[in-house]
Amino acid sequence: MTRPVVPVRSCEVLIAGAGPVGLMLTVQLRRYGVRVVLAEQLDEPTGESRASQLNARTMEILDECGLLADFGPAPCERIGHFGGLPLDVGGVDSPYAGLWKVPQFRTESVLARRAVRAGVRIRRGHRVRAAVPEGDRVVVTVDGPSGPVRLRCRYLVGCDGGRSTVRELAGIAFPGTDADRRLYRADVAGIDVPNRRFERTSAGLAVAARRPDGVTRVMVHEFSRPAGVPDEPPPFAEVVAAWRRVTGEDIAAGTPLWLDSFGDGSRLADRYRAGRMLIAGDAAHVHMPIGGHALNVGLHDAVNLGWKLAAVVRGRAVPGLLDSYGTERRPVAARVIADVDAQALLQLGGPEVEPARELVRELLDLPGVSARIADALSGVDVRYDVGADGGEHPLLGRRLPHEVLDTAAGPVPVAGLLRDGDPLLIDLSGPASGSVERDWAPWAGYVRRVPAAVRPGSALAGLPAVLVRPDGHVVAVSGAPRTALERWCGPPAQHPLVSINGGSHG
Ligand SMILES: Cc1cc2nc3c(=O)[nH]c(=O)nc-3n(C[C@H](O)[C@H](O)[C@H](O)COP(=O)(O)OP(=O)(O)OC[C@H]3O[C@@H](n4cnc5c(N)ncnc54)[C@H](O)[C@@H]3O)c2cc1C
């Protein structure tokens, strides 16, 4: 029997999916007071391990948003890998250089707690099923525990994972390649096998890492058995057999706590927005979950989108601001996919790829090469095309380096200056600040201007001013920032965007 549809309710933004990306987007939108409904089909979080590391850029972002303290201390490793070859990421120019070991369920629980504290009720057991554009709204049907609910929202964002319903409803294509190589992964209690970091045997690839609680995560791939990836978790017996063939060891006596198989397929949405529907995270891009990119890239999507969507909802965005989300983030995902596909070739190929591995191993010894790859793995190399007047300055479009600035209030780390979510104008022009201050004045209620001085060796040395977006990316480095203010901060003399954390800076 079809149950009656509950009458329409309304919200500003409806987010489908309370995975890490949906939760991060919720937290970002709440910084600006946007009314969010977060619908999640599962009754409870999965508690699965999945992604296990946060990179340096994610840690910087958590600091910029005032979320880092909620995570507490986390172990940090400086050695990552590229295609299974060791890569030192400890030299990356960030206070958070390294790979921070935080299980995905912990990231989700921290973000969920913050979302709830910001006044959002996570609607568990609610599945987004249909969406129809209607004028300047989208009417979304959500199947909930008491039957279907209709919600009228200004924007619908699909953070609903690789099989995204929202992507489908929006008619966004998801081209790419299917997996033809299979890897097994399992968390197993009660086994005693040596730790292995990407060990290659004649039969395949094996990884084993014993956690402090005694559980061992094993991962195994057989070179000679290309195969797709089934929908269901594999039987433990399959993992045991593959492990035996690759390592000669028997783990059959262990107790599997989590079983997973995945492959080397990758897909990228052909656009991130269709009218009032947008997608982020795995809904927009999927690739082999090796190399530590997947979760981090999704979180960065949410941070790029959050302040832009808030500006649009508040009516203070210039035309095109929301489209810049896709034009900026899609190339980042395309680059990550190319990087991961290259790693898959090096990692999952048999003896025939050894010469290529040897060459890459030698290249990784060259400081310029290893720095380029370490920056990519750490997420600090992203550069958006911000169309700025400042020409080719190396900072334009990049994230503001996490330095300490000297201000009237004393030394301040830049993360602290970004914490209230406003655009930031760092005025380095000194007492003769004329043009910077004059250009900024019409935005004084919205853009925070901080007169400051840099320290020796600063990346900002010699610049008169630096305009930084709420997501930490630099969009102007000139002493006359008016054009960039108009482009990124909307028309002057409108109401401030910030309604929760910040306030007027006039
Ligand atoms: C088994 C597995 C292992 C992984 N291992 C790693 C790893 O080792 N390293 C790594 O970096 N990454 C890994 N990943 C990838 C990483 O987990 C993802 O990149 C990350 O979870 C993406 O977050 P997300 O929020 O975009 O999507 P998801 O985490 O997939 O969250 C999507 C959420 O949307 C919900 N949802 C779906 N459809 C609807 C709907 N119609 N209505 C409402 N809710 C809906 C889902 O229930 C889910 O909670 C793994 C992924 C999987 C699936």
The ligand as a MOL file (V3000), in Angstrom:
LIG
                    3D

  0  0  0     0  0            999 V3000
M  V30 BEGIN CTAB
M  V30 COUNTS 53 58 0 0 0
M  V30 BEGIN ATOM
M  V30 1 C 34.7450 -0.1700 1.6400 0
M  V30 2 C 35.4990 1.1060 1.4350 0
M  V30 3 C 36.8410 1.2220 1.8070 0
M  V30 4 C 37.5180 2.4230 1.6350 0
M  V30 5 N 38.8340 2.5490 2.0140 0
M  V30 6 C 39.4840 3.7180 1.8710 0
M  V30 7 C 40.8330 3.9070 2.2530 0
M  V30 8 O 41.4540 2.9900 2.7460 0
M  V30 9 N 41.4120 5.1320 2.0710 0
M  V30 10 C 40.7240 6.1960 1.5300 0
M  V30 11 O 41.2550 7.3060 1.4040 0
M  V30 12 N 39.4630 6.0320 1.1620 0
M  V30 13 C 38.8360 4.8440 1.3070 0
M  V30 14 N 37.5630 4.7010 0.9100 0
M  V30 15 C 36.9470 5.8530 0.3190 0
M  V30 16 C 36.4310 6.7690 1.4000 0
M  V30 17 O 35.7850 6.0010 2.3830 0
M  V30 18 C 35.5020 7.7310 0.7170 0
M  V30 19 O 36.2720 8.5480 -0.1510 0
M  V30 20 C 34.7200 8.5990 1.6760 0
M  V30 21 O 33.9040 7.8290 2.5180 0
M  V30 22 C 33.8530 9.5410 0.8690 0
M  V30 23 O 32.9630 10.1830 1.7050 0
M  V30 24 P 31.5390 10.6380 1.1630 0
M  V30 25 O 30.9210 11.3330 2.3220 0
M  V30 26 O 31.7000 11.3310 -0.1300 0
M  V30 27 O 30.7680 9.2940 0.8200 0
M  V30 28 P 30.3440 8.0810 1.7690 0
M  V30 29 O 31.3100 7.9220 2.8810 0
M  V30 30 O 30.1140 6.9430 0.8580 0
M  V30 31 O 28.9860 8.5660 2.4090 0
M  V30 32 C 27.8090 8.6380 1.6440 0
M  V30 33 C 26.6300 8.5480 2.5990 0
M  V30 34 O 25.4470 8.7870 1.8690 0
M  V30 35 C 24.4520 7.8670 2.2860 0
M  V30 36 N 23.4910 7.7540 1.1890 0
M  V30 37 C 23.6290 7.1360 0.0100 0
M  V30 38 N 22.5500 7.3070 -0.7520 0
M  V30 39 C 21.6840 8.0500 -0.0400 0
M  V30 40 C 20.3880 8.5670 -0.2920 0
M  V30 41 N 19.7690 8.3620 -1.4650 0
M  V30 42 N 19.7770 9.2950 0.6800 0
M  V30 43 C 20.3890 9.5230 1.8750 0
M  V30 44 N 21.6170 9.0390 2.1680 0
M  V30 45 C 22.2590 8.3280 1.2100 0
M  V30 46 C 25.2220 6.6050 2.5780 0
M  V30 47 O 24.5190 5.7480 3.4550 0
M  V30 48 C 26.4840 7.1610 3.2120 0
M  V30 49 O 26.3760 7.2900 4.6090 0
M  V30 50 C 36.8620 3.5220 1.0650 0
M  V30 51 C 35.5250 3.4130 0.6860 0
M  V30 52 C 34.8370 2.2290 0.8630 0
M  V30 53 C 33.3820 2.1440 0.4490 0
M  V30 END ATOM
M  V30 BEGIN BOND
M  V30 1 1 1 2
M  V30 2 1 2 3
M  V30 3 2 2 52
M  V30 4 2 3 4
M  V30 5 1 4 5
M  V30 6 1 4 50
M  V30 7 2 5 6
M  V30 8 1 6 7
M  V30 9 1 6 13
M  V30 10 2 7 8
M  V30 11 1 7 9
M  V30 12 1 9 10
M  V30 13 2 10 11
M  V30 14 1 10 12
M  V30 15 2 12 13
M  V30 16 1 13 14
M  V30 17 1 14 15
M  V30 18 1 14 50
M  V30 19 1 15 16
M  V30 20 1 16 17
M  V30 21 1 16 18
M  V30 22 1 18 19
M  V30 23 1 18 20
M  V30 24 1 20 21
M  V30 25 1 20 22
M  V30 26 1 22 23
M  V30 27 1 23 24
M  V30 28 2 24 25
M  V30 29 1 24 26
M  V30 30 1 24 27
M  V30 31 1 27 28
M  V30 32 2 28 29
M  V30 33 1 28 30
M  V30 34 1 28 31
M  V30 35 1 31 32
M  V30 36 1 32 33
M  V30 37 1 33 34
M  V30 38 1 33 48
M  V30 39 1 34 35
M  V30 40 1 35 36
M  V30 41 1 35 46
M  V30 42 1 36 37
M  V30 43 1 36 45
M  V30 44 2 37 38
M  V30 45 1 38 39
M  V30 46 1 39 40
M  V30 47 2 39 45
M  V30 48 1 40 41
M  V30 49 2 40 42
M  V30 50 1 42 43
M  V30 51 2 43 44
M  V30 52 1 44 45
M  V30 53 1 46 47
M  V30 54 1 46 48
M  V30 55 1 48 49
M  V30 56 2 50 51
M  V30 57 1 51 52
M  V30 58 1 52 53
M  V30 END BOND
M  V30 END CTAB
M  END
